[in-house]
């Protein structure tokens, strides 16, 4: 599984309901090798690539399927 740990910083104007600026920062990435590589053909050339580069999210193996974990959310009012 590809796990991305993310920190989020939201900046609000005084009295606003929604942030006017949102910054996401990737803190760490953990991943493993693809468990189900896909064969890609171009004429006579053939290559195996990770399923995460070719298939939709719901058909990827568990190592290629991304998981996003939000570790911290900061709200700043200016």
N, CA, C and O atoms as a Tripos MOL2 file, in Angstrom:
@<TRIPOS>MOLECULE
protein
  312   311    78     0     0
PROTEIN
NO_CHARGES

@<TRIPOS>ATOM
      1 N           0.8440   -1.1670    0.0000 N.3       1 UNK1
      2 CA          0.0000    0.0000    0.0000 C.3       1 UNK1
      3 C           0.8910    1.2320    0.0000 C.2       1 UNK1
      4 O           1.8820    1.2880    0.7280 O.2       1 UNK1
      5 N           0.5470    2.1930   -0.7960 N.am      2 UNK2
      6 CA          1.2260    3.4870   -0.7900 C.3       2 UNK2
      7 C           0.5080    4.3680    0.2150 C.2       2 UNK2
      8 O          -0.6600    4.7110    0.0330 O.2       2 UNK2
      9 N           1.2110    4.7270    1.2680 N.am      3 UNK3
     10 CA          0.6050    5.5600    2.3100 C.3       3 UNK3
     11 C           1.2990    6.9120    2.3280 C.2       3 UNK3
     12 O           2.5190    7.0020    2.4700 O.2       3 UNK3
     13 N           0.4950    7.9650    2.1800 N.am      4 UNK4
     14 CA          1.0010    9.3320    2.2140 C.3       4 UNK4
     15 C           0.4990    9.9950    3.4870 C.2       4 UNK4
     16 O          -0.7100   10.0740    3.7050 O.2       4 UNK4
     17 N           1.4070   10.4740    4.3330 N.am      5 UNK5
     18 CA          1.0110   11.2250    5.5160 C.3       5 UNK5
     19 C           1.0950   12.7030    5.1780 C.2       5 UNK5
     20 O           2.1210   13.1800    4.6920 O.2       5 UNK5
     21 N           0.0020   13.4340    5.4390 N.am      6 UNK6
     22 CA         -0.1400   14.8110    4.9730 C.3       6 UNK6
     23 C          -0.4830   15.7320    6.1400 C.2       6 UNK6
     24 O          -1.2790   15.3770    7.0080 O.2       6 UNK6
     25 N           0.1260   16.9190    6.1530 N.am      7 UNK7
     26 CA         -0.2420   17.9840    7.0800 C.3       7 UNK7
     27 C          -0.9970   19.0470    6.2800 C.2       7 UNK7
     28 O          -0.5870   19.4030    5.1750 O.2       7 UNK7
     29 N          -2.0910   19.5490    6.8340 N.am      8 UNK8
     30 CA         -2.9300   20.5320    6.1500 C.3       8 UNK8
     31 C          -2.9320   21.8240    6.9650 C.2       8 UNK8
     32 O          -3.1250   21.7940    8.1800 O.2       8 UNK8
     33 N          -2.7160   22.9630    6.2910 N.am      9 UNK9
     34 CA         -2.8050   24.2770    6.9230 C.3       9 UNK9
     35 C          -3.8620   25.0830    6.1820 C.2       9 UNK9
     36 O          -3.7530   25.3010    4.9750 O.2       9 UNK9
     37 N          -4.8950   25.5290    6.9170 N.am     10 UNK10
     38 CA         -5.9740   26.3210    6.3320 C.3      10 UNK10
     39 C          -5.8960   27.7350    6.8950 C.2      10 UNK10
     40 O          -5.7680   27.9170    8.1060 O.2      10 UNK10
     41 N          -5.9750   28.7360    6.0200 N.am     11 UNK11
     42 CA         -5.9260   30.1390    6.4420 C.3      11 UNK11
     43 C          -7.2930   30.7660    6.2060 C.2      11 UNK11
     44 O          -7.8320   30.7180    5.1000 O.2      11 UNK11
     45 N          -7.8430   31.3560    7.2670 N.am     12 UNK12
     46 CA         -9.1700   31.9630    7.2170 C.3      12 UNK12
     47 C          -9.0730   33.4730    7.3810 C.2      12 UNK12
     48 O          -8.1870   33.9670    8.0780 O.2      12 UNK12
     49 N          -9.9650   34.1940    6.7530 N.am     13 UNK13
     50 CA        -10.1440   35.6260    7.0090 C.3      13 UNK13
     51 C         -11.0680   35.7430    8.2240 C.2      13 UNK13
     52 O         -11.8730   34.8440    8.4660 O.2      13 UNK13
     53 N         -10.9710   36.8210    8.9850 N.am     14 UNK14
     54 CA        -11.8370   36.9730   10.1570 C.3      14 UNK14
     55 C         -13.3190   36.8790    9.7870 C.2      14 UNK14
     56 O         -13.7900   37.5980    8.9060 O.2      14 UNK14
     57 N         -14.0460   35.9940   10.4610 N.am     15 UNK15
     58 CA        -15.4780   35.8350   10.2370 C.3      15 UNK15
     59 C         -15.8500   34.9780    9.0400 C.2      15 UNK15
     60 O         -17.0380   34.7860    8.7820 O.2      15 UNK15
     61 N         -14.8990   34.4650    8.3130 N.am     16 UNK16
     62 CA        -15.1910   33.6590    7.1150 C.3      16 UNK16
     63 C         -15.5360   32.2290    7.4990 C.2      16 UNK16
     64 O         -15.0390   31.7080    8.4980 O.2      16 UNK16
     65 N         -16.3960   31.5950    6.6960 N.am     17 UNK17
     66 CA        -16.7830   30.2130    6.9210 C.3      17 UNK17
     67 C         -15.8490   29.2300    6.2220 C.2      17 UNK17
     68 O         -15.6810   28.0960    6.6720 O.2      17 UNK17
     69 N         -15.2490   29.6650    5.1300 N.am     18 UNK18
     70 CA        -14.3730   28.7940    4.3310 C.3      18 UNK18
     71 C         -12.9760   29.3870    4.2620 C.2      18 UNK18
     72 O         -12.8220   30.6080    4.2820 O.2      18 UNK18
     73 N         -11.9550   28.5390    4.1810 N.am     19 UNK19
     74 CA        -10.5850   29.0630    4.0970 C.3      19 UNK19
     75 C         -10.3180   29.6880    2.7370 C.2      19 UNK19
     76 O         -10.8560   29.2340    1.7270 O.2      19 UNK19
     77 N          -9.4920   30.7230    2.7060 N.am     20 UNK20
     78 CA         -9.1210   31.3300    1.4260 C.3      20 UNK20
     79 C          -7.8200   30.7320    0.9100 C.2      20 UNK20
     80 O          -7.4580   30.9320   -0.2490 O.2      20 UNK20
     81 N          -7.1170   29.9970    1.7690 N.am     21 UNK21
     82 CA         -5.8860   29.3310    1.3530 C.3      21 UNK21
     83 C          -5.7660   27.9950    2.0760 C.2      21 UNK21
     84 O          -5.9300   27.9220    3.2940 O.2      21 UNK21
     85 N          -5.4810   26.9430    1.3180 N.am     22 UNK22
     86 CA         -5.2580   25.6200    1.9010 C.3      22 UNK22
     87 C          -3.9450   25.0890    1.3470 C.2      22 UNK22
     88 O          -3.7530   25.0100    0.1340 O.2      22 UNK22
     89 N          -3.0340   24.7210    2.2640 N.am     23 UNK23
     90 CA         -1.7280   24.1930    1.8770 C.3      23 UNK23
     91 C          -1.6280   22.7740    2.4050 C.2      23 UNK23
     92 O          -1.8580   22.5270    3.5890 O.2      23 UNK23
     93 N          -1.2830   21.8380    1.5240 N.am     24 UNK24
     94 CA         -1.0890   20.4410    1.9190 C.3      24 UNK24
     95 C           0.3780   20.0950    1.7410 C.2      24 UNK24
     96 O           0.9660   20.3610    0.6930 O.2      24 UNK24
     97 N           0.9670   19.4960    2.7780 N.am     25 UNK25
     98 CA          2.3820   19.1390    2.7250 C.3      25 UNK25
     99 C           2.5270   17.6520    3.0130 C.2      25 UNK25
    100 O           2.0560   17.1670    4.0420 O.2      25 UNK25
    101 N           3.1770   16.9290    2.1090 N.am     26 UNK26
    102 CA          3.4110   15.5060    2.2980 C.3      26 UNK26
    103 C           4.5830   15.3430    3.2550 C.2      26 UNK26
    104 O           5.6830   15.8260    2.9880 O.2      26 UNK26
    105 N           4.3410   14.6590    4.3700 N.am     27 UNK27
    106 CA          5.3570   14.4860    5.3990 C.3      27 UNK27
    107 C           6.1760   13.2210    5.1460 C.2      27 UNK27
    108 O           7.4020   13.2430    5.2580 O.2      27 UNK27
    109 N           5.5040   12.1200    4.8070 N.am     28 UNK28
    110 CA          6.2340   10.8820    4.5350 C.3      28 UNK28
    111 C           5.4490   10.0210    3.5490 C.2      28 UNK28
    112 O           4.2350   10.1540    3.3960 O.2      28 UNK28
    113 N           6.1920    9.1330    2.8850 N.am     29 UNK29
    114 CA          5.6060    8.2190    1.9050 C.3      29 UNK29
    115 C           6.1410    6.8190    2.1940 C.2      29 UNK29
    116 O           7.3490    6.6250    2.3330 O.2      29 UNK29
    117 N           5.2370    5.8510    2.2840 N.am     30 UNK30
    118 CA          5.6230    4.4550    2.4420 C.3      30 UNK30
    119 C           4.9770    3.6820    1.2990 C.2      30 UNK30
    120 O           3.7870    3.8480    1.0300 O.2      30 UNK30
    121 N           5.7570    2.8400    0.6260 N.am     31 UNK31
    122 CA          5.1850    2.0490   -0.4630 C.3      31 UNK31
    123 C           5.9750    0.7600   -0.6220 C.2      31 UNK31
    124 O           7.0830    0.6150   -0.1050 O.2      31 UNK31
    125 N           5.3800   -0.1610   -1.3410 N.am     32 UNK32
    126 CA          6.0150   -1.4370   -1.6230 C.3      32 UNK32
    127 C           5.9680   -1.7140   -3.1110 C.2      32 UNK32
    128 O           5.4040   -0.9220   -3.8660 O.2      32 UNK32
    129 N           6.5510   -2.8250   -3.5500 N.am     33 UNK33
    130 CA          6.5410   -3.1530   -4.9810 C.3      33 UNK33
    131 C           5.1490   -3.5690   -5.4480 C.2      33 UNK33
    132 O           4.3300   -4.0490   -4.6640 O.2      33 UNK33
    133 N           4.9070   -3.3760   -6.7210 N.am     34 UNK34
    134 CA          3.6120   -3.7380   -7.3160 C.3      34 UNK34
    135 C           3.4300   -5.2590   -7.2540 C.2      34 UNK34
    136 O           4.3570   -6.0140   -7.5450 O.2      34 UNK34
    137 N           2.2270   -5.6990   -6.8720 N.am     35 UNK35
    138 CA          1.9190   -7.1180   -6.7820 C.3      35 UNK35
    139 C           1.3010   -7.6750   -8.0610 C.2      35 UNK35
    140 O           1.2430   -8.8920   -8.2350 O.2      35 UNK35
    141 N           0.8400   -6.8060   -8.9550 N.am     36 UNK36
    142 CA          0.1730   -7.2470  -10.1860 C.3      36 UNK36
    143 C           0.5830   -6.3550  -11.3530 C.2      36 UNK36
    144 O          -0.2370   -5.5720  -11.8330 O.2      36 UNK36
    145 N           1.8460   -6.4500  -11.8310 N.am     37 UNK37
    146 CA          2.2660   -5.5950  -12.9410 C.3      37 UNK37
    147 C           1.4360   -5.8570  -14.2060 C.2      37 UNK37
    148 O           0.9450   -6.9650  -14.4250 O.2      37 UNK37
    149 N           1.2950   -4.8320  -15.0160 N.am     38 UNK38
    150 CA          0.4730   -4.8830  -16.2220 C.3      38 UNK38
    151 C           1.3890   -4.9060  -17.4430 C.2      38 UNK38
    152 O           2.3680   -4.1630  -17.5040 O.2      38 UNK38
    153 N           1.0680   -5.7570  -18.4090 N.am     39 UNK39
    154 CA          1.8300   -5.8260  -19.6510 C.3      39 UNK39
    155 C           1.3170   -4.7610  -20.6160 C.2      39 UNK39
    156 O           0.1250   -4.6990  -20.9140 O.2      39 UNK39
    157 N           2.2360   -3.9250  -21.0990 N.am     40 UNK40
    158 CA          1.9010   -2.8600  -22.0410 C.3      40 UNK40
    159 C           2.6380   -3.1520  -23.3370 C.2      40 UNK40
    160 O           3.8260   -3.4730  -23.3340 O.2      40 UNK40
    161 N           1.9120   -3.0350  -24.4530 N.am     41 UNK41
    162 CA          2.5110   -3.3120  -25.7690 C.3      41 UNK41
    163 C           2.4680   -2.0750  -26.6440 C.2      41 UNK41
    164 O           1.4830   -1.3370  -26.6660 O.2      41 UNK41
    165 N           3.5590   -1.8670  -27.3640 N.am     42 UNK42
    166 CA          3.6360   -0.7990  -28.3530 C.3      42 UNK42
    167 C           4.3530   -1.3760  -29.5570 C.2      42 UNK42
    168 O           5.5830   -1.4220  -29.6020 O.2      42 UNK42
    169 N           3.5650   -1.8180  -30.5390 N.am     43 UNK43
    170 CA          4.1530   -2.5010  -31.6850 C.3      43 UNK43
    171 C           4.7680   -3.8180  -31.2350 C.2      43 UNK43
    172 O           4.0820   -4.6730  -30.6760 O.2      43 UNK43
    173 N           6.0600   -3.9750  -31.4810 N.am     44 UNK44
    174 CA          6.7450   -5.1920  -31.0540 C.3      44 UNK44
    175 C           7.3210   -5.0840  -29.6470 C.2      44 UNK44
    176 O           7.7440   -6.0890  -29.0750 O.2      44 UNK44
    177 N           7.3420   -3.9090  -29.0990 N.am     45 UNK45
    178 CA          7.9030   -3.7130  -27.7670 C.3      45 UNK45
    179 C           6.8740   -4.0750  -26.6950 C.2      45 UNK45
    180 O           5.6900   -3.7600  -26.8130 O.2      45 UNK45
    181 N           7.3510   -4.7350  -25.6610 N.am     46 UNK46
    182 CA          6.5000   -5.0880  -24.5320 C.3      46 UNK46
    183 C           7.2240   -4.7200  -23.2440 C.2      46 UNK46
    184 O           8.4410   -4.8700  -23.1340 O.2      46 UNK46
    185 N           6.4750   -4.2470  -22.2970 N.am     47 UNK47
    186 CA          7.0570   -3.8970  -21.0010 C.3      47 UNK47
    187 C           6.0250   -4.1200  -19.9060 C.2      47 UNK47
    188 O           4.8230   -3.9860  -20.1330 O.2      47 UNK47
    189 N           6.4990   -4.4560  -18.7360 N.am     48 UNK48
    190 CA          5.6250   -4.5820  -17.5720 C.3      48 UNK48
    191 C           5.8210   -3.3490  -16.7030 C.2      48 UNK48
    192 O           6.9420   -2.9860  -16.3460 O.2      48 UNK48
    193 N           4.6970   -2.7110  -16.3730 N.am     49 UNK49
    194 CA          4.7420   -1.5240  -15.5180 C.3      49 UNK49
    195 C           3.8340   -1.7560  -14.3180 C.2      49 UNK49
    196 O           2.9940   -2.6560  -14.3350 O.2      49 UNK49
    197 N           3.9990   -0.9540  -13.2870 N.am     50 UNK50
    198 CA          3.1670   -1.0690  -12.0890 C.3      50 UNK50
    199 C           1.7110   -0.7800  -12.4380 C.2      50 UNK50
    200 O           1.4240    0.1100  -13.2380 O.2      50 UNK50
    201 N           0.8020   -1.5260  -11.8420 N.am     51 UNK51
    202 CA         -0.6210   -1.3540  -12.1440 C.3      51 UNK51
    203 C          -1.1130    0.0390  -11.7340 C.2      51 UNK51
    204 O          -2.0940    0.5310  -12.2930 O.2      51 UNK51
    205 N          -0.4500    0.6780  -10.7710 N.am     52 UNK52
    206 CA         -0.8310    2.0190  -10.3470 C.3      52 UNK52
    207 C          -0.6120    3.0740  -11.4130 C.2      52 UNK52
    208 O          -1.2250    4.1400  -11.3570 O.2      52 UNK52
    209 N           0.2540    2.8000  -12.3870 N.am     53 UNK53
    210 CA          0.5000    3.7420  -13.4770 C.3      53 UNK53
    211 C          -0.4880    3.5680  -14.6200 C.2      53 UNK53
    212 O          -0.5630    4.4340  -15.4920 O.2      53 UNK53
    213 N          -1.2480    2.4790  -14.6470 N.am     54 UNK54
    214 CA         -2.0810    2.1630  -15.8030 C.3      54 UNK54
    215 C          -3.5670    1.9830  -15.4850 C.2      54 UNK54
    216 O          -4.4220    2.4240  -16.2530 O.2      54 UNK54
    217 N          -3.8780    1.3350  -14.3560 N.am     55 UNK55
    218 CA         -5.2550    0.9580  -14.0650 C.3      55 UNK55
    219 C          -5.9620    2.0030  -13.2050 C.2      55 UNK55
    220 O          -5.3080    2.7720  -12.5000 O.2      55 UNK55
    221 N          -7.3150    2.0340  -13.2610 N.am     56 UNK56
    222 CA         -8.0600    2.9310  -12.3840 C.3      56 UNK56
    223 C          -7.8870    2.5130  -10.9160 C.2      56 UNK56
    224 O          -7.4780    1.3910  -10.6200 O.2      56 UNK56
    225 N          -8.2000    3.4160  -10.0350 N.am     57 UNK57
    226 CA         -7.9920    3.2390   -8.5950 C.3      57 UNK57
    227 C          -8.5910    1.9380   -8.0600 C.2      57 UNK57
    228 O          -7.9440    1.2440   -7.2760 O.2      57 UNK57
    229 N          -9.8100    1.5980   -8.4690 N.am     58 UNK58
    230 CA        -10.4940    0.4260   -7.9250 C.3      58 UNK58
    231 C          -9.9340   -0.9010   -8.4260 C.2      58 UNK58
    232 O         -10.2900   -1.9460   -7.8820 O.2      58 UNK58
    233 N          -9.0720   -0.9010   -9.4390 N.am     59 UNK59
    234 CA         -8.5000   -2.1380   -9.9770 C.3      59 UNK59
    235 C          -7.0120   -2.3010   -9.6470 C.2      59 UNK59
    236 O          -6.3870   -3.2580  -10.1030 O.2      59 UNK59
    237 N          -6.4460   -1.4000   -8.8770 N.am     60 UNK60
    238 CA         -5.0340   -1.4810   -8.5210 C.3      60 UNK60
    239 C          -4.8260   -2.4630   -7.3800 C.2      60 UNK60
    240 O          -5.7230   -2.6950   -6.5700 O.2      60 UNK60
    241 N          -3.6070   -3.0470   -7.3280 N.am     61 UNK61
    242 CA         -3.2730   -3.9430   -6.2220 C.3      61 UNK61
    243 C          -3.1390   -3.1320   -4.9360 C.2      61 UNK61
    244 O          -3.0840   -1.9040   -4.9830 O.2      61 UNK61
    245 N          -3.0870   -3.8000   -3.8040 N.am     62 UNK62
    246 CA         -3.0680   -3.0690   -2.5340 C.3      62 UNK62
    247 C          -1.7730   -2.3130   -2.3060 C.2      62 UNK62
    248 O          -1.7580   -1.3750   -1.5090 O.2      62 UNK62
    249 N          -0.6810   -2.6810   -2.9730 N.am     63 UNK63
    250 CA          0.5610   -1.9220   -2.8340 C.3      63 UNK63
    251 C           0.5580   -0.6460   -3.6730 C.2      63 UNK63
    252 O           1.2140    0.3280   -3.3030 O.2      63 UNK63
    253 N          -0.1540   -0.6290   -4.7770 N.am     64 UNK64
    254 CA         -0.1910    0.5550   -5.6430 C.3      64 UNK64
    255 C          -1.3200    1.5160   -5.2800 C.2      64 UNK64
    256 O          -1.2350    2.7070   -5.5780 O.2      64 UNK64
    257 N          -2.3580    1.0220   -4.6510 N.am     65 UNK65
    258 CA         -3.5140    1.8500   -4.3080 C.3      65 UNK65
    259 C          -3.1320    2.8680   -3.2310 C.2      65 UNK65
    260 O          -2.7420    2.4750   -2.1310 O.2      65 UNK65
    261 N          -3.2370    4.1650   -3.5240 N.am     66 UNK66
    262 CA         -2.8020    5.1790   -2.5480 C.3      66 UNK66
    263 C          -3.7810    5.3310   -1.3820 C.2      66 UNK66
    264 O          -4.9990    5.2940   -1.5550 O.2      66 UNK66
    265 N          -3.2090    5.5020   -0.1970 N.am     67 UNK67
    266 CA         -3.9740    5.8040    1.0070 C.3      67 UNK67
    267 C          -3.4250    7.1000    1.5650 C.2      67 UNK67
    268 O          -2.2180    7.2190    1.7800 O.2      67 UNK67
    269 N          -4.2870    8.0680    1.8020 N.am     68 UNK68
    270 CA         -3.8620    9.3760    2.3090 C.3      68 UNK68
    271 C          -4.3280    9.4990    3.7520 C.2      68 UNK68
    272 O          -5.5140    9.3610    4.0500 O.2      68 UNK68
    273 N          -3.3750    9.7590    4.6450 N.am     69 UNK69
    274 CA         -3.6640    9.9080    6.0680 C.3      69 UNK69
    275 C          -3.3140   11.3390    6.4470 C.2      69 UNK69
    276 O          -2.1580   11.7500    6.3390 O.2      69 UNK69
    277 N          -4.3090   12.0980    6.8890 N.am     70 UNK70
    278 CA         -4.0810   13.4680    7.3290 C.3      70 UNK70
    279 C          -3.6650   13.4120    8.7960 C.2      70 UNK70
    280 O          -4.4450   13.0060    9.6570 O.2      70 UNK70
    281 N          -2.4160   13.8270    9.0750 N.am     71 UNK71
    282 CA         -1.8830   13.7090   10.4220 C.3      71 UNK71
    283 C          -2.1690   14.9410   11.2710 C.2      71 UNK71
    284 O          -2.2880   14.8350   12.4910 O.2      71 UNK71
    285 N          -2.2810   16.1040   10.6430 N.am     72 UNK72
    286 CA         -2.4810   17.3440   11.4030 C.3      72 UNK72
    287 C          -3.2030   18.3590   10.5330 C.2      72 UNK72
    288 O          -2.8950   18.5110    9.3510 O.2      72 UNK72
    289 N          -4.1750   19.0590   11.1330 N.am     73 UNK73
    290 CA         -4.8690   20.1620   10.4480 C.3      73 UNK73
    291 C          -4.7060   21.4010   11.3100 C.2      73 UNK73
    292 O          -5.1270   21.4270   12.4660 O.2      73 UNK73
    293 N          -4.0890   22.4270   10.7350 N.am     74 UNK74
    294 CA         -3.9330   23.7070   11.4360 C.3      74 UNK74
    295 C          -4.8700   24.7250   10.8150 C.2      74 UNK74
    296 O          -4.9480   24.8460    9.5920 O.2      74 UNK74
    297 N          -5.5800   25.4550   11.6610 N.am     75 UNK75
    298 CA         -6.4720   26.5250   11.1890 C.3      75 UNK75
    299 C          -5.9120   27.8440   11.6980 C.2      75 UNK75
    300 O          -5.7530   28.0460   12.9020 O.2      75 UNK75
    301 N          -5.6180   28.7340   10.7660 N.am     76 UNK76
    302 CA         -5.0440   30.0250   11.0990 C.3      76 UNK76
    303 C          -6.0310   31.1080   10.6810 C.2      76 UNK76
    304 O          -6.5350   31.0910    9.5580 O.2      76 UNK76
    305 N          -6.3100   32.0550   11.5850 N.am     77 UNK77
    306 CA         -7.1580   33.2010   11.2730 C.3      77 UNK77
    307 C          -6.2840   34.4320   11.2360 C.2      77 UNK77
    308 O          -5.5890   34.7440   12.2040 O.2      77 UNK77
    309 N          -6.3210   35.1410   10.1020 N.am     78 UNK78
    310 CA         -5.4840   36.3390    9.9560 C.3      78 UNK78
    311 C          -6.2520   37.5900   10.2600 C.2      78 UNK78
    312 O          -5.7000   38.6880   10.1860 O.2      78 UNK78
@<TRIPOS>BOND
     1     1     2 1
     2     2     3 1
     3     3     4 2
     4     3     5 am
     5     5     6 1
     6     6     7 1
     7     7     8 2
     8     7     9 am
     9     9    10 1
    10    10    11 1
    11    11    12 2
    12    11    13 am
    13    13    14 1
    14    14    15 1
    15    15    16 2
    16    15    17 am
    17    17    18 1
    18    18    19 1
    19    19    20 2
    20    19    21 am
    21    21    22 1
    22    22    23 1
    23    23    24 2
    24    23    25 am
    25    25    26 1
    26    26    27 1
    27    27    28 2
    28    27    29 am
    29    29    30 1
    30    30    31 1
    31    31    32 2
    32    31    33 am
    33    33    34 1
    34    34    35 1
    35    35    36 2
    36    35    37 am
    37    37    38 1
    38    38    39 1
    39    39    40 2
    40    39    41 am
    41    41    42 1
    42    42    43 1
    43    43    44 2
    44    43    45 am
    45    45    46 1
    46    46    47 1
    47    47    48 2
    48    47    49 am
    49    49    50 1
    50    50    51 1
    51    51    52 2
    52    51    53 am
    53    53    54 1
    54    54    55 1
    55    55    56 2
    56    55    57 am
    57    57    58 1
    58    58    59 1
    59    59    60 2
    60    59    61 am
    61    61    62 1
    62    62    63 1
    63    63    64 2
    64    63    65 am
    65    65    66 1
    66    66    67 1
    67    67    68 2
    68    67    69 am
    69    69    70 1
    70    70    71 1
    71    71    72 2
    72    71    73 am
    73    73    74 1
    74    74    75 1
    75    75    76 2
    76    75    77 am
    77    77    78 1
    78    78    79 1
    79    79    80 2
    80    79    81 am
    81    81    82 1
    82    82    83 1
    83    83    84 2
    84    83    85 am
    85    85    86 1
    86    86    87 1
    87    87    88 2
    88    87    89 am
    89    89    90 1
    90    90    91 1
    91    91    92 2
    92    91    93 am
    93    93    94 1
    94    94    95 1
    95    95    96 2
    96    95    97 am
    97    97    98 1
    98    98    99 1
    99    99   100 2
   100    99   101 am
   101   101   102 1
   102   102   103 1
   103   103   104 2
   104   103   105 am
   105   105   106 1
   106   106   107 1
   107   107   108 2
   108   107   109 am
   109   109   110 1
   110   110   111 1
   111   111   112 2
   112   111   113 am
   113   113   114 1
   114   114   115 1
   115   115   116 2
   116   115   117 am
   117   117   118 1
   118   118   119 1
   119   119   120 2
   120   119   121 am
   121   121   122 1
   122   122   123 1
   123   123   124 2
   124   123   125 am
   125   125   126 1
   126   126   127 1
   127   127   128 2
   128   127   129 am
   129   129   130 1
   130   130   131 1
   131   131   132 2
   132   131   133 am
   133   133   134 1
   134   134   135 1
   135   135   136 2
   136   135   137 am
   137   137   138 1
   138   138   139 1
   139   139   140 2
   140   139   141 am
   141   141   142 1
   142   142   143 1
   143   143   144 2
   144   143   145 am
   145   145   146 1
   146   146   147 1
   147   147   148 2
   148   147   149 am
   149   149   150 1
   150   150   151 1
   151   151   152 2
   152   151   153 am
   153   153   154 1
   154   154   155 1
   155   155   156 2
   156   155   157 am
   157   157   158 1
   158   158   159 1
   159   159   160 2
   160   159   161 am
   161   161   162 1
   162   162   163 1
   163   163   164 2
   164   163   165 am
   165   165   166 1
   166   166   167 1
   167   167   168 2
   168   167   169 am
   169   169   170 1
   170   170   171 1
   171   171   172 2
   172   171   173 am
   173   173   174 1
   174   174   175 1
   175   175   176 2
   176   175   177 am
   177   177   178 1
   178   178   179 1
   179   179   180 2
   180   179   181 am
   181   181   182 1
   182   182   183 1
   183   183   184 2
   184   183   185 am
   185   185   186 1
   186   186   187 1
   187   187   188 2
   188   187   189 am
   189   189   190 1
   190   190   191 1
   191   191   192 2
   192   191   193 am
   193   193   194 1
   194   194   195 1
   195   195   196 2
   196   195   197 am
   197   197   198 1
   198   198   199 1
   199   199   200 2
   200   199   201 am
   201   201   202 1
   202   202   203 1
   203   203   204 2
   204   203   205 am
   205   205   206 1
   206   206   207 1
   207   207   208 2
   208   207   209 am
   209   209   210 1
   210   210   211 1
   211   211   212 2
   212   211   213 am
   213   213   214 1
   214   214   215 1
   215   215   216 2
   216   215   217 am
   217   217   218 1
   218   218   219 1
   219   219   220 2
   220   219   221 am
   221   221   222 1
   222   222   223 1
   223   223   224 2
   224   223   225 am
   225   225   226 1
   226   226   227 1
   227   227   228 2
   228   227   229 am
   229   229   230 1
   230   230   231 1
   231   231   232 2
   232   231   233 am
   233   233   234 1
   234   234   235 1
   235   235   236 2
   236   235   237 am
   237   237   238 1
   238   238   239 1
   239   239   240 2
   240   239   241 am
   241   241   242 1
   242   242   243 1
   243   243   244 2
   244   243   245 am
   245   245   246 1
   246   246   247 1
   247   247   248 2
   248   247   249 am
   249   249   250 1
   250   250   251 1
   251   251   252 2
   252   251   253 am
   253   253   254 1
   254   254   255 1
   255   255   256 2
   256   255   257 am
   257   257   258 1
   258   258   259 1
   259   259   260 2
   260   259   261 am
   261   261   262 1
   262   262   263 1
   263   263   264 2
   264   263   265 am
   265   265   266 1
   266   266   267 1
   267   267   268 2
   268   267   269 am
   269   269   270 1
   270   270   271 1
   271   271   272 2
   272   271   273 am
   273   273   274 1
   274   274   275 1
   275   275   276 2
   276   275   277 am
   277   277   278 1
   278   278   279 1
   279   279   280 2
   280   279   281 am
   281   281   282 1
   282   282   283 1
   283   283   284 2
   284   283   285 am
   285   285   286 1
   286   286   287 1
   287   287   288 2
   288   287   289 am
   289   289   290 1
   290   290   291 1
   291   291   292 2
   292   291   293 am
   293   293   294 1
   294   294   295 1
   295   295   296 2
   296   295   297 am
   297   297   298 1
   298   298   299 1
   299   299   300 2
   300   299   301 am
   301   301   302 1
   302   302   303 1
   303   303   304 2
   304   303   305 am
   305   305   306 1
   306   306   307 1
   307   307   308 2
   308   307   309 am
   309   309   310 1
   310   310   311 1
   311   311   312 2
@<TRIPOS>SUBSTRUCTURE
     1 UNK1         2 RESIDUE 1 A UNK
     2 UNK2         6 RESIDUE 1 A UNK
     3 UNK3        10 RESIDUE 1 A UNK
     4 UNK4        14 RESIDUE 1 A UNK
     5 UNK5        18 RESIDUE 1 A UNK
     6 UNK6        22 RESIDUE 1 A UNK
     7 UNK7        26 RESIDUE 1 A UNK
     8 UNK8        30 RESIDUE 1 A UNK
     9 UNK9        34 RESIDUE 1 A UNK
    10 UNK10       38 RESIDUE 1 A UNK
    11 UNK11       42 RESIDUE 1 A UNK
    12 UNK12       46 RESIDUE 1 A UNK
    13 UNK13       50 RESIDUE 1 A UNK
    14 UNK14       54 RESIDUE 1 A UNK
    15 UNK15       58 RESIDUE 1 A UNK
    16 UNK16       62 RESIDUE 1 A UNK
    17 UNK17       66 RESIDUE 1 A UNK
    18 UNK18       70 RESIDUE 1 A UNK
    19 UNK19       74 RESIDUE 1 A UNK
    20 UNK20       78 RESIDUE 1 A UNK
    21 UNK21       82 RESIDUE 1 A UNK
    22 UNK22       86 RESIDUE 1 A UNK
    23 UNK23       90 RESIDUE 1 A UNK
    24 UNK24       94 RESIDUE 1 A UNK
    25 UNK25       98 RESIDUE 1 A UNK
    26 UNK26      102 RESIDUE 1 A UNK
    27 UNK27      106 RESIDUE 1 A UNK
    28 UNK28      110 RESIDUE 1 A UNK
    29 UNK29      114 RESIDUE 1 A UNK
    30 UNK30      118 RESIDUE 1 A UNK
    31 UNK31      122 RESIDUE 1 A UNK
    32 UNK32      126 RESIDUE 1 A UNK
    33 UNK33      130 RESIDUE 1 A UNK
    34 UNK34      134 RESIDUE 1 A UNK
    35 UNK35      138 RESIDUE 1 A UNK
    36 UNK36      142 RESIDUE 1 A UNK
    37 UNK37      146 RESIDUE 1 A UNK
    38 UNK38      150 RESIDUE 1 A UNK
    39 UNK39      154 RESIDUE 1 A UNK
    40 UNK40      158 RESIDUE 1 A UNK
    41 UNK41      162 RESIDUE 1 A UNK
    42 UNK42      166 RESIDUE 1 A UNK
    43 UNK43      170 RESIDUE 1 A UNK
    44 UNK44      174 RESIDUE 1 A UNK
    45 UNK45      178 RESIDUE 1 A UNK
    46 UNK46      182 RESIDUE 1 A UNK
    47 UNK47      186 RESIDUE 1 A UNK
    48 UNK48      190 RESIDUE 1 A UNK
    49 UNK49      194 RESIDUE 1 A UNK
    50 UNK50      198 RESIDUE 1 A UNK
    51 UNK51      202 RESIDUE 1 A UNK
    52 UNK52      206 RESIDUE 1 A UNK
    53 UNK53      210 RESIDUE 1 A UNK
    54 UNK54      214 RESIDUE 1 A UNK
    55 UNK55      218 RESIDUE 1 A UNK
    56 UNK56      222 RESIDUE 1 A UNK
    57 UNK57      226 RESIDUE 1 A UNK
    58 UNK58      230 RESIDUE 1 A UNK
    59 UNK59      234 RESIDUE 1 A UNK
    60 UNK60      238 RESIDUE 1 A UNK
    61 UNK61      242 RESIDUE 1 A UNK
    62 UNK62      246 RESIDUE 1 A UNK
    63 UNK63      250 RESIDUE 1 A UNK
    64 UNK64      254 RESIDUE 1 A UNK
    65 UNK65      258 RESIDUE 1 A UNK
    66 UNK66      262 RESIDUE 1 A UNK
    67 UNK67      266 RESIDUE 1 A UNK
    68 UNK68      270 RESIDUE 1 A UNK
    69 UNK69      274 RESIDUE 1 A UNK
    70 UNK70      278 RESIDUE 1 A UNK
    71 UNK71      282 RESIDUE 1 A UNK
    72 UNK72      286 RESIDUE 1 A UNK
    73 UNK73      290 RESIDUE 1 A UNK
    74 UNK74      294 RESIDUE 1 A UNK
    75 UNK75      298 RESIDUE 1 A UNK
    76 UNK76      302 RESIDUE 1 A UNK
    77 UNK77      306 RESIDUE 1 A UNK
    78 UNK78      310 RESIDUE 1 A UNK
